[in-house]
Amino acid sequence: MSITLTVTKDGAVALGPELLEHLGVEPGEALDVDLDPCGKISLSAARPEGSRNDERPRGRIEDTFGMLHHLANGPAPTIEELNDVIADGWAGRR
């Protein structure tokens, strides 16, 4: 879904009831804003540390791609090698 918002001369943007409901916030509650280097922003409900909703996934899956690359030692294992490791684990050998 795409919604176009208008910025006022004071720089304010009003989020209508549909957007507030989608974010799970009420008028007067805080929002977290993440700035993307490509000029995009991401809004989410601000949740206090340790709150139940703090476990909600944030960010994009693409941000995780390659994050373990620095741990790689050589080429990726083959499917057969992975199956052997899994079988050893289930058999209690690892």
PDB file of N, CA, C and O in Angstrom, chain B, residues numbered from 101:
ATOM      1  N   MET B 101       0.845  -1.163   0.000  1.00  0.00           N
ATOM      2  CA  MET B 101       0.000   0.000   0.000  1.00  0.00           C
ATOM      3  C   MET B 101       0.894   1.231   0.000  1.00  0.00           C
ATOM      4  O   MET B 101       1.929   1.252   0.666  1.00  0.00           O
ATOM      5  N   SER B 102       0.506   2.232  -0.729  1.00  0.00           N
ATOM      6  CA  SER B 102       1.262   3.475  -0.795  1.00  0.00           C
ATOM      7  C   SER B 102       0.317   4.635  -0.497  1.00  0.00           C
ATOM      8  O   SER B 102      -0.767   4.728  -1.072  1.00  0.00           O
ATOM      9  N   ILE B 103       0.737   5.512   0.402  1.00  0.00           N
ATOM     10  CA  ILE B 103      -0.059   6.678   0.778  1.00  0.00           C
ATOM     11  C   ILE B 103       0.818   7.902   0.616  1.00  0.00           C
ATOM     12  O   ILE B 103       1.978   7.897   1.029  1.00  0.00           O
ATOM     13  N   THR B 104       0.274   8.948   0.020  1.00  0.00           N
ATOM     14  CA  THR B 104       1.008  10.200  -0.144  1.00  0.00           C
ATOM     15  C   THR B 104       0.587  11.168   0.954  1.00  0.00           C
ATOM     16  O   THR B 104      -0.602  11.397   1.172  1.00  0.00           O
ATOM     17  N   LEU B 105       1.578  11.735   1.643  1.00  0.00           N
ATOM     18  CA  LEU B 105       1.328  12.710   2.696  1.00  0.00           C
ATOM     19  C   LEU B 105       1.856  14.064   2.259  1.00  0.00           C
ATOM     20  O   LEU B 105       2.775  14.146   1.444  1.00  0.00           O
ATOM     21  N   THR B 106       1.278  15.120   2.798  1.00  0.00           N
ATOM     22  CA  THR B 106       1.704  16.473   2.474  1.00  0.00           C
ATOM     23  C   THR B 106       2.420  17.084   3.669  1.00  0.00           C
ATOM     24  O   THR B 106       1.943  16.999   4.800  1.00  0.00           O
ATOM     25  N   VAL B 107       3.560  17.694   3.413  1.00  0.00           N
ATOM     26  CA  VAL B 107       4.322  18.371   4.460  1.00  0.00           C
ATOM     27  C   VAL B 107       3.848  19.820   4.524  1.00  0.00           C
ATOM     28  O   VAL B 107       3.804  20.505   3.502  1.00  0.00           O
ATOM     29  N   THR B 108       3.492  20.292   5.729  1.00  0.00           N
ATOM     30  CA  THR B 108       3.045  21.672   5.887  1.00  0.00           C
ATOM     31  C   THR B 108       4.233  22.615   5.814  1.00  0.00           C
ATOM     32  O   THR B 108       5.381  22.170   5.811  1.00  0.00           O
ATOM     33  N   LYS B 109       3.970  23.907   5.756  1.00  0.00           N
ATOM     34  CA  LYS B 109       5.058  24.889   5.696  1.00  0.00           C
ATOM     35  C   LYS B 109       5.900  24.871   6.960  1.00  0.00           C
ATOM     36  O   LYS B 109       7.039  25.337   6.946  1.00  0.00           O
ATOM     37  N   ASP B 110       5.358  24.338   8.064  1.00  0.00           N
ATOM     38  CA  ASP B 110       6.102  24.209   9.311  1.00  0.00           C
ATOM     39  C   ASP B 110       6.887  22.900   9.388  1.00  0.00           C
ATOM     40  O   ASP B 110       7.594  22.654  10.365  1.00  0.00           O
ATOM     41  N   GLY B 111       6.760  22.054   8.348  1.00  0.00           N
ATOM     42  CA  GLY B 111       7.473  20.790   8.312  1.00  0.00           C
ATOM     43  C   GLY B 111       6.728  19.644   8.978  1.00  0.00           C
ATOM     44  O   GLY B 111       7.305  18.578   9.191  1.00  0.00           O
ATOM     45  N   ALA B 112       5.456  19.843   9.312  1.00  0.00           N
ATOM     46  CA  ALA B 112       4.677  18.800   9.981  1.00  0.00           C
ATOM     47  C   ALA B 112       3.994  17.892   8.954  1.00  0.00           C
ATOM     48  O   ALA B 112       3.659  18.316   7.848  1.00  0.00           O
ATOM     49  N   VAL B 113       3.799  16.647   9.347  1.00  0.00           N
ATOM     50  CA  VAL B 113       3.073  15.672   8.536  1.00  0.00           C
ATOM     51  C   VAL B 113       2.027  15.033   9.445  1.00  0.00           C
ATOM     52  O   VAL B 113       2.350  14.584  10.545  1.00  0.00           O
ATOM     53  N   ALA B 114       0.793  14.991   8.996  1.00  0.00           N
ATOM     54  CA  ALA B 114      -0.276  14.375   9.784  1.00  0.00           C
ATOM     55  C   ALA B 114      -0.474  12.928   9.336  1.00  0.00           C
ATOM     56  O   ALA B 114      -0.609  12.645   8.146  1.00  0.00           O
ATOM     57  N   LEU B 115      -0.488  12.024  10.303  1.00  0.00           N
ATOM     58  CA  LEU B 115      -0.758  10.617  10.025  1.00  0.00           C
ATOM     59  C   LEU B 115      -2.223  10.356  10.366  1.00  0.00           C
ATOM     60  O   LEU B 115      -2.642  10.530  11.510  1.00  0.00           O
ATOM     61  N   GLY B 116      -2.976   9.949   9.392  1.00  0.00           N
ATOM     62  CA  GLY B 116      -4.394   9.697   9.600  1.00  0.00           C
ATOM     63  C   GLY B 116      -4.654   8.459  10.443  1.00  0.00           C
ATOM     64  O   GLY B 116      -3.729   7.718  10.774  1.00  0.00           O
ATOM     65  N   PRO B 117      -5.925   8.238  10.790  1.00  0.00           N
ATOM     66  CA  PRO B 117      -6.294   7.090  11.630  1.00  0.00           C
ATOM     67  C   PRO B 117      -5.842   5.745  11.060  1.00  0.00           C
ATOM     68  O   PRO B 117      -5.460   4.854  11.819  1.00  0.00           O
ATOM     69  N   GLU B 118      -5.878   5.587   9.747  1.00  0.00           N
ATOM     70  CA  GLU B 118      -5.478   4.323   9.124  1.00  0.00           C
ATOM     71  C   GLU B 118      -3.992   4.031   9.371  1.00  0.00           C
ATOM     72  O   GLU B 118      -3.622   2.897   9.676  1.00  0.00           O
ATOM     73  N   LEU B 119      -3.149   5.050   9.238  1.00  0.00           N
ATOM     74  CA  LEU B 119      -1.715   4.855   9.477  1.00  0.00           C
ATOM     75  C   LEU B 119      -1.423   4.630  10.958  1.00  0.00           C
ATOM     76  O   LEU B 119      -0.596   3.788  11.308  1.00  0.00           O
ATOM     77  N   LEU B 120      -2.097   5.379  11.827  1.00  0.00           N
ATOM     78  CA  LEU B 120      -1.891   5.198  13.267  1.00  0.00           C
ATOM     79  C   LEU B 120      -2.290   3.781  13.694  1.00  0.00           C
ATOM     80  O   LEU B 120      -1.599   3.153  14.496  1.00  0.00           O
ATOM     81  N   GLU B 121      -3.389   3.292  13.163  1.00  0.00           N
ATOM     82  CA  GLU B 121      -3.823   1.933  13.483  1.00  0.00           C
ATOM     83  C   GLU B 121      -2.811   0.914  12.976  1.00  0.00           C
ATOM     84  O   GLU B 121      -2.496  -0.051  13.671  1.00  0.00           O
ATOM     85  N   HIS B 122      -2.301   1.128  11.762  1.00  0.00           N
ATOM     86  CA  HIS B 122      -1.310   0.210  11.190  1.00  0.00           C
ATOM     87  C   HIS B 122      -0.047   0.162  12.053  1.00  0.00           C
ATOM     88  O   HIS B 122       0.540  -0.905  12.236  1.00  0.00           O
ATOM     89  N   LEU B 123       0.368   1.309  12.580  1.00  0.00           N
ATOM     90  CA  LEU B 123       1.559   1.378  13.428  1.00  0.00           C
ATOM     91  C   LEU B 123       1.279   0.908  14.856  1.00  0.00           C
ATOM     92  O   LEU B 123       2.207   0.606  15.607  1.00  0.00           O
ATOM     93  N   GLY B 124       0.006   0.849  15.225  1.00  0.00           N
ATOM     94  CA  GLY B 124      -0.358   0.443  16.579  1.00  0.00           C
ATOM     95  C   GLY B 124      -0.129   1.525  17.606  1.00  0.00           C
ATOM     96  O   GLY B 124       0.215   1.231  18.751  1.00  0.00           O
ATOM     97  N   VAL B 125      -0.314   2.777  17.214  1.00  0.00           N
ATOM     98  CA  VAL B 125      -0.125   3.891  18.146  1.00  0.00           C
ATOM     99  C   VAL B 125      -1.394   4.731  18.232  1.00  0.00           C
ATOM    100  O   VAL B 125      -2.238   4.724  17.336  1.00  0.00           O
ATOM    101  N   GLU B 126      -1.494   5.449  19.337  1.00  0.00           N
ATOM    102  CA  GLU B 126      -2.588   6.390  19.571  1.00  0.00           C
ATOM    103  C   GLU B 126      -2.033   7.801  19.446  1.00  0.00           C
ATOM    104  O   GLU B 126      -0.828   8.005  19.597  1.00  0.00           O
ATOM    105  N   PRO B 127      -2.902   8.786  19.170  1.00  0.00           N
ATOM    106  CA  PRO B 127      -2.429  10.173  19.141  1.00  0.00           C
ATOM    107  C   PRO B 127      -1.714  10.526  20.447  1.00  0.00           C
ATOM    108  O   PRO B 127      -2.196  10.214  21.536  1.00  0.00           O
ATOM    109  N   GLY B 128      -0.563  11.178  20.320  1.00  0.00           N
ATOM    110  CA  GLY B 128       0.231  11.573  21.472  1.00  0.00           C
ATOM    111  C   GLY B 128       1.335  10.587  21.832  1.00  0.00           C
ATOM    112  O   GLY B 128       2.221  10.928  22.615  1.00  0.00           O
ATOM    113  N   GLU B 129       1.307   9.360  21.276  1.00  0.00           N
ATOM    114  CA  GLU B 129       2.363   8.392  21.553  1.00  0.00           C
ATOM    115  C   GLU B 129       3.561   8.642  20.641  1.00  0.00           C
ATOM    116  O   GLU B 129       3.448   9.313  19.615  1.00  0.00           O
ATOM    117  N   ALA B 130       4.690   8.099  21.026  1.00  0.00           N
ATOM    118  CA  ALA B 130       5.939   8.339  20.302  1.00  0.00           C
ATOM    119  C   ALA B 130       6.141   7.338  19.164  1.00  0.00           C
ATOM    120  O   ALA B 130       5.634   6.217  19.199  1.00  0.00           O
ATOM    121  N   LEU B 131       6.897   7.777  18.158  1.00  0.00           N
ATOM    122  CA  LEU B 131       7.293   6.942  17.029  1.00  0.00           C
ATOM    123  C   LEU B 131       8.813   6.897  16.961  1.00  0.00           C
ATOM    124  O   LEU B 131       9.481   7.883  17.275  1.00  0.00           O
ATOM    125  N   ASP B 132       9.360   5.755  16.551  1.00  0.00           N
ATOM    126  CA  ASP B 132      10.781   5.645  16.230  1.00  0.00           C
ATOM    127  C   ASP B 132      10.930   5.887  14.740  1.00  0.00           C
ATOM    128  O   ASP B 132      10.142   5.377  13.943  1.00  0.00           O
ATOM    129  N   VAL B 133      11.934   6.661  14.358  1.00  0.00           N
ATOM    130  CA  VAL B 133      12.195   6.970  12.957  1.00  0.00           C
ATOM    131  C   VAL B 133      13.589   6.471  12.610  1.00  0.00           C
ATOM    132  O   VAL B 133      14.570   6.874  13.234  1.00  0.00           O
ATOM    133  N   ASP B 134      13.677   5.595  11.615  1.00  0.00           N
ATOM    134  CA  ASP B 134      14.960   5.115  11.115  1.00  0.00           C
ATOM    135  C   ASP B 134      15.223   5.777   9.771  1.00  0.00           C
ATOM    136  O   ASP B 134      14.376   5.748   8.878  1.00  0.00           O
ATOM    137  N   LEU B 135      16.408   6.376   9.633  1.00  0.00           N
ATOM    138  CA  LEU B 135      16.791   7.060   8.401  1.00  0.00           C
ATOM    139  C   LEU B 135      17.603   6.122   7.527  1.00  0.00           C
ATOM    140  O   LEU B 135      18.581   5.530   7.981  1.00  0.00           O
ATOM    141  N   ASP B 136      17.199   5.990   6.279  1.00  0.00           N
ATOM    142  CA  ASP B 136      17.866   5.145   5.303  1.00  0.00           C
ATOM    143  C   ASP B 136      18.862   6.015   4.539  1.00  0.00           C
ATOM    144  O   ASP B 136      18.545   7.164   4.232  1.00  0.00           O
ATOM    145  N   PRO B 137      20.056   5.505   4.220  1.00  0.00           N
ATOM    146  CA  PRO B 137      21.032   6.312   3.488  1.00  0.00           C
ATOM    147  C   PRO B 137      20.561   6.707   2.089  1.00  0.00           C
ATOM    148  O   PRO B 137      21.135   7.608   1.477  1.00  0.00           O
ATOM    149  N   CYS B 138      19.525   6.046   1.578  1.00  0.00           N
ATOM    150  CA  CYS B 138      19.016   6.368   0.243  1.00  0.00           C
ATOM    151  C   CYS B 138      17.915   7.414   0.280  1.00  0.00           C
ATOM    152  O   CYS B 138      17.275   7.660  -0.742  1.00  0.00           O
ATOM    153  N   GLY B 139      17.678   8.034   1.426  1.00  0.00           N
ATOM    154  CA  GLY B 139      16.686   9.093   1.524  1.00  0.00           C
ATOM    155  C   GLY B 139      15.299   8.627   1.939  1.00  0.00           C
ATOM    156  O   GLY B 139      14.336   9.384   1.816  1.00  0.00           O
ATOM    157  N   LYS B 140      15.176   7.393   2.428  1.00  0.00           N
ATOM    158  CA  LYS B 140      13.884   6.887   2.895  1.00  0.00           C
ATOM    159  C   LYS B 140      13.876   6.861   4.416  1.00  0.00           C
ATOM    160  O   LYS B 140      14.926   6.812   5.057  1.00  0.00           O
ATOM    161  N   ILE B 141      12.670   6.894   4.983  1.00  0.00           N
ATOM    162  CA  ILE B 141      12.529   6.756   6.417  1.00  0.00           C
ATOM    163  C   ILE B 141      11.603   5.588   6.719  1.00  0.00           C
ATOM    164  O   ILE B 141      10.779   5.196   5.892  1.00  0.00           O
ATOM    165  N   SER B 142      11.751   5.050   7.901  1.00  0.00           N
ATOM    166  CA  SER B 142      10.895   3.966   8.366  1.00  0.00           C
ATOM    167  C   SER B 142      10.343   4.366   9.726  1.00  0.00           C
ATOM    168  O   SER B 142      11.097   4.742  10.623  1.00  0.00           O
ATOM    169  N   LEU B 143       9.016   4.283   9.875  1.00  0.00           N
ATOM    170  CA  LEU B 143       8.363   4.628  11.134  1.00  0.00           C
ATOM    171  C   LEU B 143       7.897   3.365  11.822  1.00  0.00           C
ATOM    172  O   LEU B 143       7.412   2.437  11.174  1.00  0.00           O
ATOM    173  N   SER B 144       8.045   3.327  13.147  1.00  0.00           N
ATOM    174  CA  SER B 144       7.501   2.234  13.942  1.00  0.00           C
ATOM    175  C   SER B 144       7.124   2.802  15.304  1.00  0.00           C
ATOM    176  O   SER B 144       7.612   3.855  15.714  1.00  0.00           O
ATOM    177  N   ALA B 145       6.252   2.089  15.987  1.00  0.00           N
ATOM    178  CA  ALA B 145       5.850   2.522  17.318  1.00  0.00           C
ATOM    179  C   ALA B 145       7.045   2.457  18.258  1.00  0.00           C
ATOM    180  O   ALA B 145       7.765   1.459  18.281  1.00  0.00           O
ATOM    181  N   ALA B 146       7.259   3.506  19.027  1.00  0.00           N
ATOM    182  CA  ALA B 146       8.331   3.507  20.026  1.00  0.00           C
ATOM    183  C   ALA B 146       7.852   2.684  21.209  1.00  0.00           C
ATOM    184  O   ALA B 146       6.775   2.938  21.749  1.00  0.00           O
ATOM    185  N   ARG B 147       8.635   1.714  21.609  1.00  0.00           N
ATOM    186  CA  ARG B 147       8.286   0.845  22.732  1.00  0.00           C
ATOM    187  C   ARG B 147       9.370   0.955  23.792  1.00  0.00           C
ATOM    188  O   ARG B 147      10.559   0.955  23.473  1.00  0.00           O
ATOM    189  N   PRO B 148       8.961   1.049  25.059  1.00  0.00           N
ATOM    190  CA  PRO B 148       9.968   1.099  26.133  1.00  0.00           C
ATOM    191  C   PRO B 148      10.802  -0.174  26.150  1.00  0.00           C
ATOM    192  O   PRO B 148      10.314  -1.244  25.787  1.00  0.00           O
ATOM    193  N   GLU B 149      12.070  -0.062  26.576  1.00  0.00           N
ATOM    194  CA  GLU B 149      12.947  -1.233  26.698  1.00  0.00           C
ATOM    195  C   GLU B 149      12.281  -2.260  27.594  1.00  0.00           C
ATOM    196  O   GLU B 149      11.740  -1.929  28.649  1.00  0.00           O
ATOM    197  N   GLY B 150      12.328  -3.510  27.160  1.00  0.00           N
ATOM    198  CA  GLY B 150      11.799  -4.592  27.970  1.00  0.00           C
ATOM    199  C   GLY B 150      10.305  -4.794  27.872  1.00  0.00           C
ATOM    200  O   GLY B 150       9.770  -5.703  28.508  1.00  0.00           O
ATOM    201  N   SER B 151       9.609  -3.973  27.093  1.00  0.00           N
ATOM    202  CA  SER B 151       8.165  -4.172  26.958  1.00  0.00           C
ATOM    203  C   SER B 151       7.890  -5.401  26.113  1.00  0.00           C
ATOM    204  O   SER B 151       8.755  -5.852  25.362  1.00  0.00           O
ATOM    205  N   ARG B 152       6.699  -5.938  26.230  1.00  0.00           N
ATOM    206  CA  ARG B 152       6.350  -7.148  25.495  1.00  0.00           C
ATOM    207  C   ARG B 152       6.463  -6.941  23.998  1.00  0.00           C
ATOM    208  O   ARG B 152       6.848  -7.866  23.282  1.00  0.00           O
ATOM    209  N   ASN B 153       6.142  -5.765  23.505  1.00  0.00           N
ATOM    210  CA  ASN B 153       6.180  -5.502  22.067  1.00  0.00           C
ATOM    211  C   ASN B 153       7.584  -5.201  21.577  1.00  0.00           C
ATOM    212  O   ASN B 153       7.788  -4.973  20.385  1.00  0.00           O
ATOM    213  N   ASP B 154       8.576  -5.195  22.501  1.00  0.00           N
ATOM    214  CA  ASP B 154       9.955  -4.930  22.112  1.00  0.00           C
ATOM    215  C   ASP B 154      10.515  -6.076  21.268  1.00  0.00           C
ATOM    216  O   ASP B 154      11.540  -5.908  20.607  1.00  0.00           O
ATOM    217  N   GLU B 155       9.851  -7.247  21.280  1.00  0.00           N
ATOM    218  CA  GLU B 155      10.313  -8.406  20.525  1.00  0.00           C
ATOM    219  C   GLU B 155       9.875  -8.348  19.072  1.00  0.00           C
ATOM    220  O   GLU B 155      10.237  -9.224  18.287  1.00  0.00           O
ATOM    221  N   ARG B 156       9.114  -7.350  18.702  1.00  0.00           N
ATOM    222  CA  ARG B 156       8.612  -7.213  17.336  1.00  0.00           C
ATOM    223  C   ARG B 156       9.782  -7.030  16.378  1.00  0.00           C
ATOM    224  O   ARG B 156      10.663  -6.211  16.639  1.00  0.00           O
ATOM    225  N   PRO B 157       9.810  -7.772  15.277  1.00  0.00           N
ATOM    226  CA  PRO B 157      10.911  -7.618  14.325  1.00  0.00           C
ATOM    227  C   PRO B 157      10.992  -6.194  13.787  1.00  0.00           C
ATOM    228  O   PRO B 157       9.971  -5.554  13.532  1.00  0.00           O
ATOM    229  N   ARG B 158      12.195  -5.719  13.623  1.00  0.00           N
ATOM    230  CA  ARG B 158      12.402  -4.377  13.062  1.00  0.00           C
ATOM    231  C   ARG B 158      13.410  -4.471  11.925  1.00  0.00           C
ATOM    232  O   ARG B 158      14.197  -5.415  11.857  1.00  0.00           O
ATOM    233  N   GLY B 159      13.381  -3.506  11.053  1.00  0.00           N
ATOM    234  CA  GLY B 159      14.335  -3.471   9.964  1.00  0.00           C
ATOM    235  C   GLY B 159      13.919  -4.347   8.793  1.00  0.00           C
ATOM    236  O   GLY B 159      12.793  -4.841   8.728  1.00  0.00           O
ATOM    237  N   ARG B 160      14.846  -4.523   7.880  1.00  0.00           N
ATOM    238  CA  ARG B 160      14.577  -5.289   6.660  1.00  0.00           C
ATOM    239  C   ARG B 160      15.428  -6.541   6.649  1.00  0.00           C
ATOM    240  O   ARG B 160      16.547  -6.548   7.162  1.00  0.00           O
ATOM    241  N   ILE B 161      14.900  -7.588   6.069  1.00  0.00           N
ATOM    242  CA  ILE B 161      15.646  -8.842   5.980  1.00  0.00           C
ATOM    243  C   ILE B 161      16.935  -8.645   5.185  1.00  0.00           C
ATOM    244  O   ILE B 161      17.936  -9.312   5.448  1.00  0.00           O
ATOM    245  N   GLU B 162      16.912  -7.739   4.222  1.00  0.00           N
ATOM    246  CA  GLU B 162      18.098  -7.494   3.398  1.00  0.00           C
ATOM    247  C   GLU B 162      19.281  -7.010   4.238  1.00  0.00           C
ATOM    248  O   GLU B 162      20.435  -7.200   3.855  1.00  0.00           O
ATOM    249  N   ASP B 163      18.994  -6.380   5.391  1.00  0.00           N
ATOM    250  CA  ASP B 163      20.067  -5.883   6.245  1.00  0.00           C
ATOM    251  C   ASP B 163      20.879  -7.017   6.863  1.00  0.00           C
ATOM    252  O   ASP B 163      21.990  -6.784   7.339  1.00  0.00           O
ATOM    253  N   THR B 164      20.348  -8.241   6.866  1.00  0.00           N
ATOM    254  CA  THR B 164      21.066  -9.375   7.455  1.00  0.00           C
ATOM    255  C   THR B 164      21.942 -10.113   6.449  1.00  0.00           C
ATOM    256  O   THR B 164      22.797 -10.907   6.842  1.00  0.00           O
ATOM    257  N   PHE B 165      21.742  -9.865   5.167  1.00  0.00           N
ATOM    258  CA  PHE B 165      22.505 -10.586   4.151  1.00  0.00           C
ATOM    259  C   PHE B 165      23.996 -10.298   4.309  1.00  0.00           C
ATOM    260  O   PHE B 165      24.413  -9.141   4.355  1.00  0.00           O
ATOM    261  N   GLY B 166      24.780 -11.348   4.390  1.00  0.00           N
ATOM    262  CA  GLY B 166      26.227 -11.204   4.457  1.00  0.00           C
ATOM    263  C   GLY B 166      26.772 -10.850   5.827  1.00  0.00           C
ATOM    264  O   GLY B 166      27.975 -10.624   5.959  1.00  0.00           O
ATOM    265  N   MET B 167      25.929 -10.793   6.854  1.00  0.00           N
ATOM    266  CA  MET B 167      26.414 -10.344   8.158  1.00  0.00           C
ATOM    267  C   MET B 167      27.381 -11.332   8.821  1.00  0.00           C
ATOM    268  O   MET B 167      28.118 -10.952   9.731  1.00  0.00           O
ATOM    269  N   LEU B 168      27.387 -12.580   8.382  1.00  0.00           N
ATOM    270  CA  LEU B 168      28.314 -13.568   8.937  1.00  0.00           C
ATOM    271  C   LEU B 168      29.467 -13.893   7.981  1.00  0.00           C
ATOM    272  O   LEU B 168      30.247 -14.814   8.225  1.00  0.00           O
ATOM    273  N   HIS B 169      29.562 -13.139   6.912  1.00  0.00           N
ATOM    274  CA  HIS B 169      30.581 -13.383   5.891  1.00  0.00           C
ATOM    275  C   HIS B 169      31.998 -13.387   6.477  1.00  0.00           C
ATOM    276  O   HIS B 169      32.851 -14.160   6.040  1.00  0.00           O
ATOM    277  N   HIS B 170      32.241 -12.533   7.453  1.00  0.00           N
ATOM    278  CA  HIS B 170      33.586 -12.452   8.045  1.00  0.00           C
ATOM    279  C   HIS B 170      33.973 -13.723   8.807  1.00  0.00           C
ATOM    280  O   HIS B 170      35.145 -13.910   9.134  1.00  0.00           O
ATOM    281  N   LEU B 171      33.006 -14.595   9.093  1.00  0.00           N
ATOM    282  CA  LEU B 171      33.293 -15.837   9.796  1.00  0.00           C
ATOM    283  C   LEU B 171      33.597 -16.997   8.853  1.00  0.00           C
ATOM    284  O   LEU B 171      33.994 -18.071   9.305  1.00  0.00           O
ATOM    285  N   ALA B 172      33.418 -16.797   7.572  1.00  0.00           N
ATOM    286  CA  ALA B 172      33.596 -17.878   6.600  1.00  0.00           C
ATOM    287  C   ALA B 172      35.077 -18.227   6.449  1.00  0.00           C
ATOM    288  O   ALA B 172      35.940 -17.353   6.378  1.00  0.00           O
ATOM    289  N   ASN B 173      35.338 -19.533   6.403  1.00  0.00           N
ATOM    290  CA  ASN B 173      36.699 -20.033   6.161  1.00  0.00           C
ATOM    291  C   ASN B 173      36.663 -20.855   4.884  1.00  0.00           C
ATOM    292  O   ASN B 173      36.500 -22.073   4.942  1.00  0.00           O
ATOM    293  N   GLY B 174      36.809 -20.229   3.760  1.00  0.00           N
ATOM    294  CA  GLY B 174      36.780 -20.956   2.494  1.00  0.00           C
ATOM    295  C   GLY B 174      35.387 -21.000   1.897  1.00  0.00           C
ATOM    296  O   GLY B 174      34.513 -20.215   2.263  1.00  0.00           O
ATOM    297  N   PRO B 175      35.191 -21.934   0.967  1.00  0.00           N
ATOM    298  CA  PRO B 175      33.911 -22.000   0.263  1.00  0.00           C
ATOM    299  C   PRO B 175      32.785 -22.499   1.174  1.00  0.00           C
ATOM    300  O   PRO B 175      33.031 -23.148   2.190  1.00  0.00           O
ATOM    301  N   ALA B 176      31.571 -22.187   0.796  1.00  0.00           N
ATOM    302  CA  ALA B 176      30.401 -22.644   1.552  1.00  0.00           C
ATOM    303  C   ALA B 176      30.322 -24.167   1.519  1.00  0.00           C
ATOM    304  O   ALA B 176      30.709 -24.779   0.524  1.00  0.00           O
ATOM    305  N   PRO B 177      29.826 -24.791   2.594  1.00  0.00           N
ATOM    306  CA  PRO B 177      29.707 -26.254   2.598  1.00  0.00           C
ATOM    307  C   PRO B 177      28.660 -26.718   1.592  1.00  0.00           C
ATOM    308  O   PRO B 177      27.712 -26.001   1.273  1.00  0.00           O
ATOM    309  N   THR B 178      28.859 -27.923   1.110  1.00  0.00           N
ATOM    310  CA  THR B 178      27.882 -28.501   0.184  1.00  0.00           C
ATOM    311  C   THR B 178      26.680 -28.985   0.982  1.00  0.00           C
ATOM    312  O   THR B 178      26.740 -29.093   2.207  1.00  0.00           O
ATOM    313  N   ILE B 179      25.595 -29.273   0.287  1.00  0.00           N
ATOM    314  CA  ILE B 179      24.412 -29.794   0.955  1.00  0.00           C
ATOM    315  C   ILE B 179      24.695 -31.132   1.617  1.00  0.00           C
ATOM    316  O   ILE B 179      24.143 -31.434   2.675  1.00  0.00           O
ATOM    317  N   GLU B 180      25.547 -31.929   1.005  1.00  0.00           N
ATOM    318  CA  GLU B 180      25.917 -33.214   1.586  1.00  0.00           C
ATOM    319  C   GLU B 180      26.670 -33.009   2.906  1.00  0.00           C
ATOM    320  O   GLU B 180      26.411 -33.704   3.889  1.00  0.00           O
ATOM    321  N   GLU B 181      27.596 -32.060   2.919  1.00  0.00           N
ATOM    322  CA  GLU B 181      28.334 -31.771   4.149  1.00  0.00           C
ATOM    323  C   GLU B 181      27.396 -31.270   5.247  1.00  0.00           C
ATOM    324  O   GLU B 181      27.530 -31.657   6.408  1.00  0.00           O
ATOM    325  N   LEU B 182      26.461 -30.422   4.882  1.00  0.00           N
ATOM    326  CA  LEU B 182      25.484 -29.937   5.855  1.00  0.00           C
ATOM    327  C   LEU B 182      24.632 -31.081   6.395  1.00  0.00           C
ATOM    328  O   LEU B 182      24.364 -31.147   7.594  1.00  0.00           O
ATOM    329  N   ASN B 183      24.205 -31.984   5.510  1.00  0.00           N
ATOM    330  CA  ASN B 183      23.414 -33.136   5.944  1.00  0.00           C
ATOM    331  C   ASN B 183      24.207 -34.016   6.911  1.00  0.00           C
ATOM    332  O   ASN B 183      23.648 -34.531   7.879  1.00  0.00           O
ATOM    333  N   ASP B 184      25.513 -34.191   6.651  1.00  0.00           N
ATOM    334  CA  ASP B 184      26.358 -34.986   7.551  1.00  0.00           C
ATOM    335  C   ASP B 184      26.447 -34.337   8.931  1.00  0.00           C
ATOM    336  O   ASP B 184      26.364 -35.022   9.950  1.00  0.00           O
ATOM    337  N   VAL B 185      26.615 -33.028   8.959  1.00  0.00           N
ATOM    338  CA  VAL B 185      26.691 -32.307  10.235  1.00  0.00           C
ATOM    339  C   VAL B 185      25.371 -32.444  10.990  1.00  0.00           C
ATOM    340  O   VAL B 185      25.374 -32.660  12.202  1.00  0.00           O
ATOM    341  N   ILE B 186      24.252 -32.323  10.295  1.00  0.00           N
ATOM    342  CA  ILE B 186      22.937 -32.466  10.922  1.00  0.00           C
ATOM    343  C   ILE B 186      22.752 -33.877  11.469  1.00  0.00           C
ATOM    344  O   ILE B 186      22.282 -34.057  12.592  1.00  0.00           O
ATOM    345  N   ALA B 187      23.123 -34.873  10.674  1.00  0.00           N
ATOM    346  CA  ALA B 187      22.994 -36.269  11.119  1.00  0.00           C
ATOM    347  C   ALA B 187      23.867 -36.522  12.344  1.00  0.00           C
ATOM    348  O   ALA B 187      23.434 -37.195  13.279  1.00  0.00           O
ATOM    349  N   ASP B 188      25.090 -35.994  12.352  1.00  0.00           N
ATOM    350  CA  ASP B 188      25.968 -36.166  13.504  1.00  0.00           C
ATOM    351  C   ASP B 188      25.374 -35.511  14.741  1.00  0.00           C
ATOM    352  O   ASP B 188      25.453 -36.062  15.838  1.00  0.00           O
ATOM    353  N   GLY B 189      24.784 -34.345  14.567  1.00  0.00           N
ATOM    354  CA  GLY B 189      24.164 -33.647  15.689  1.00  0.00           C
ATOM    355  C   GLY B 189      23.015 -34.437  16.283  1.00  0.00           C
ATOM    356  O   GLY B 189      22.906 -34.554  17.503  1.00  0.00           O
ATOM    357  N   TRP B 190      22.160 -34.977  15.436  1.00  0.00           N
ATOM    358  CA  TRP B 190      21.028 -35.789  15.915  1.00  0.00           C
ATOM    359  C   TRP B 190      21.512 -37.074  16.568  1.00  0.00           C
ATOM    360  O   TRP B 190      20.869 -37.582  17.487  1.00  0.00           O
ATOM    361  N   ALA B 191      22.620 -37.597  16.112  1.00  0.00           N
ATOM    362  CA  ALA B 191      23.151 -38.843  16.674  1.00  0.00           C
ATOM    363  C   ALA B 191      23.963 -38.588  17.941  1.00  0.00           C
ATOM    364  O   ALA B 191      24.453 -39.533  18.559  1.00  0.00           O
ATOM    365  N   GLY B 192      24.110 -37.339  18.329  1.00  0.00           N
ATOM    366  CA  GLY B 192      24.853 -37.006  19.551  1.00  0.00           C
ATOM    367  C   GLY B 192      26.352 -37.003  19.376  1.00  0.00           C
ATOM    368  O   GLY B 192      27.087 -37.041  20.364  1.00  0.00           O
ATOM    369  N   ARG B 193      26.825 -36.959  18.146  1.00  0.00           N
ATOM    370  CA  ARG B 193      28.271 -36.966  17.887  1.00  0.00           C
ATOM    371  C   ARG B 193      28.854 -35.565  17.802  1.00  0.00           C
ATOM    372  O   ARG B 193      30.055 -35.418  17.575  1.00  0.00           O
ATOM    373  N   ARG B 194      28.059 -34.562  17.973  1.00  0.00           N
ATOM    374  CA  ARG B 194      28.544 -33.166  17.957  1.00  0.00           C
ATOM    375  C   ARG B 194      27.950 -32.419  19.113  1.00  0.00           C
ATOM    376  O   ARG B 194      28.224 -31.231  19.287  1.00  0.00           O
TER     377      ARG B 194
END
